[in-house]
Amino acid sequence: MHASRRAKQNALRAREGLPLLPPPPPAAAAAIESASAQGAVEAKTKSQLVEVVERNGWQSDFGFVLFRTDYTDEDAWERFEEVFNKLVDGSVAAEVQGEEGKWMEGGVMVKMVVDDELQGAQAGDVAR
């Protein structure tokens, strides 16, 4: 992940009281710095996320499906929804560079399945 993108994502995470992303491994950071210093890294016009979504034709339907499996604290669920949506929007905004992929902002599908019959369900139960 590019350093400025990591900084933007960490700023968003800090505002939400979430743990920061870890720094890249030293070897990766050194390789990026070395390549940049030699002018070997060309500026990309599209982020990796935009490239993957476009290459696979997911422009109209990519995102997340979340299954709520705990119904013991409605306030906590509402806080989770708010923070999760901000993180998704902020992460996509951090990935979009210039006009390329601008269509992606606000277009991530997030489907939340809320059914109290899922109370206590495990991942394997939800997958069925």
Buried (B, 14 or more C-beta within 10 A) or exposed (E): BBEEBBBBBBEBBEEBEEEEEEEBEEEEEEEBEEEEEEEEBEEEEBBEBBBEBBEEEEEEEBEEEBBBBEBEEEEEBEEBBEBBEBBBBBBBBBBBBEEBBEEBEEBBEEEBEEEEEBEEBEEEEBEE
